[in-house]
Amino acid sequence: MFRSRSWFGGGWGRPKNLHSLEHLKYLYNVLSRNQTVSEHNRGLLVESLRSIAEILIWGDQNDSSVFDFFLEKNMLSFFLRIMRQRSGGSSYVCVQLLQTLNILFENIRNETSLYYLLSNNHVNSIIVHKFDFSDEEVMAYYISFLKTLSLKLNAHTIHFFYNEHTNDFPLYTEAIKFFNHPESMVRIAVRTLTLNVYKVEDASMLAFIRDRTAAPYFSNIVWFIGKHIQELDSCVRNDADHQSQNRLSDLVAEHLDHLHYLNDILCLNITDLNHVLTDHLLHKLLIPLYIYSLSSNRRRTSSGEVGIQGLNKISSTPKSSQNSSPKLHDLSNGKVSCVVALFLLSQVFLILSHSPLVQTLAWIILKTDRQIFENGVDKLLEHYEKLKEKQNLEDEAMGSVNNSDRESTGSKENIVDEQTSINITDEEKQRMVPPSDVAGVSNFPFLETVYEALDSTENDYAALFALCLLYAMSSNEGITPDITEQVLRPKKSFVSKSSTTSKDVRYTYNNYLVEKMLHIIILSCQSSCRVRLVTLELALKLFVQLTICDGKTVLSEPHKNMIETARVQSMALLRNFYKSEEIFLDMFEHEYCDMSKGSLNVEWLCMDSAILLPPTGTPMTGIDFTKRLPCGEVERARRAIRVYFLVRNLVLTLNGEIETQLPLTNPQSCVQIDQALDLSITRYNSDLIACTIVYKDGTKMRRFLVIDILQLILVEPDTKRLGWGVAKLVGFLQDIEVTGDKDDSRCLHITIHRPISGASTNRIPLLNAKFLFDDNIRCMAAKQRLTKGRIKARQKKMQHIARLLEIPGQSGPPSPAFAGQGGTYTRSSVRPTRLENRVLFNMSRGPGFAAPRRESSPGVIHRTDESIRRHRDSESPSRSSSKEILKKDIKQRDNSVNRIRSREGSPRMPRPRSEEIPLELIKKPNSIIDMAPKITIIPRPQTPRTVIESEPTTSNDHSVIVPQKEVMKTRVSRETSFMDEENEDGNEESV
């Protein structure tokens, strides 16, 4: 054992403390004895390099003598010597060497230690070493090492990497060679490294980049992006069946990465670099490939035709069947389909914010006329530069004009902001006027293409991208208002009055574009349209920007009438799906909650590659519901609901109103968890039922069940206040499921589902337990109240929806969900008025309710009937007619008695109205009732709660009149006391 440890184990003289200077000395001896890499010692070298990194990191934080020894022995030279060897196993050791350097530079915090490592120029020698990059592992660790070094760059450390005397910068020049590497991780690392280099404020280093590398590097980036775009366009053209979604998604994500990288460079505000990069983007990518692809479809049409009628057929039309003009659709000339061009330009304006770049692009799209367009890209940019210089001179001249001179000049003109330009000719000025009609649009080729793409008669394939482009340009912060004004935003002008010095404000907007938006909105309200929900929502967002200025709408009356037409049509569309089934109410609330999560994010929309493919109606593609056409009756109903919500929100926004009728359930009027409730009031006391909740795990909990108008509440008695309770669980009655227990008549199985909310679509039940009541009477009462409460809650919400949709015959009080918004809500405030008296004692009452039961005795008549007949006799004009009436009443009474006898052997059915005691005769103070049959009161097991004074009655069996002061005590159950409300209603109705 001793000999094995000493000679063959390599452990002779090895210190026990691994994190110490002695251990580093030991590792130095190991490297000194193994300077040549072989298959036998490569494992030992790898372990030694790993241990050296650990000791150096430890010494950086604890012992400075570690780095002193490391530099004294020049141990980095061993690293270089190992890398330069071509013997067997050197590649394996190089991987560990790069990993060691990466870990070392990433974890060092002391600047002095960092300076020690970067001295002697060994790091630059490692960077320029010719590694075997065919090995993926070597490539990964090498590029990671370069990126780690770039994170350490600052004004002090830059001189260790950039040699001003030799004009050499190996860290940057070696890294940008991999900008087009097939591996995405390598490309991302290169972009990160270049951004870290550009952030360093060193004039000599930035001058080196501008003069030596900027032009070729940016040129290569532009070429690579253009090639990538053509590949993306080819994928869109050849994937009409949605079979290559993953490949298309990767291409779109890569294009987004390119744009974000370019925007990061431009946002650094390095003037020289921005000028070079902007020039390359405009001349070689954005104008010739992106913008000029919009005009390719225009050239294919005849001179008399205005439009891109075949815009949506580009991807599906074979290339051989199209016009054979080599300038239009030949991919070798850098043209892509119009749909792809609109999509890419939308991403450009949503991501890039460099003002000189985006303003140039916006001006070319919105204000380039046909004559300048035909001269080519270079002439187009030259013309824009001339106009910009003239505009700057005009602004300077206008700024030097005295205020008094401007006021006198403005009083002579009708509109102040339309003064004659100083250095711009009338012809050039006329070209800059934004178009507002069809005739004017035809002179602007790019804008005309965008406008005509908004035609959604057949489908909204191109319209969605045109809307994205217009919205992106209107919301881009780098574009000044003078370019988008009157085209994408309302124009505010001051009109001077001739008689006074005051001025009126006049608002104008793009009438042509607004009518395009209105056409999409009205078309979306049709049942057979092929406009997706995302297109409608984006059109509404853009419509609001076009028509609202200074917080108020500037729409003309004809356009307001069109909005009202869209509102009526959206309601008519939804009425076709209005049904009494439960699924409609659930869909209505779910769609509202889903839309309440937030408005459409256009930037996220343009990240989705699925919208690049033709619209589909099947959910099997995995595309979101709002981004495809509906499939089936249920999805058509969902679409109609969302269209109604969107149009309704537009109307409220234009009118400056706030939504007060949605959602259907107002959270402010609902009971919340841990809220204290006064159980003595009628709202809660009438439906208070004691029960024991048995959970799935066997735990039991004693609670009181309260059934409110819309909610089921489990209450725990409050220990501080008598008669009060604390709500421990709250659920909506419309979301409960109640089933009885076959084995125990005192049990109910109740499931309370989680309410639909915009925060989460998870509908895991709030409670799924067994409710055990004291007896079967209370159990039956609870089941009946829950079932009826669920039905009534859903019916009231459906009635509220009917009122929103203005369905005839549904006018009435608001839903109880909004009771807290208008005034105090009570049950009687929403109870509809009935013309006829309802049955007081029906079979739907709760179990345990006391009811008078009459034993049949033939030939016995109530004394109240005699008093009624006497009253009729006194009012009758002749005695013979009163006798006939008396005989008729006696005959009707006998017939009712005979009907009761015939049913004694049959199942019990509801009594006729004539067999019940009218409530007004029981509670009337001085009425006399002749109870001919024997009346008994079914006893109640509950404690007495109310005392009702009975009227004096006469019993034919005993021939005794009961005194008037005799008291008839009734026991009213707390569970079934809601029937008292029905009795009170019956009394009011009879009055």
Summary of the structure (lengths in Angstrom):
residues: 991
radius of gyration: 43.3
end to end distance: 113.3
largest distance: 143.9
contacts: 2898
relative contact order: 0.04
helix: 55%
strand: 10%
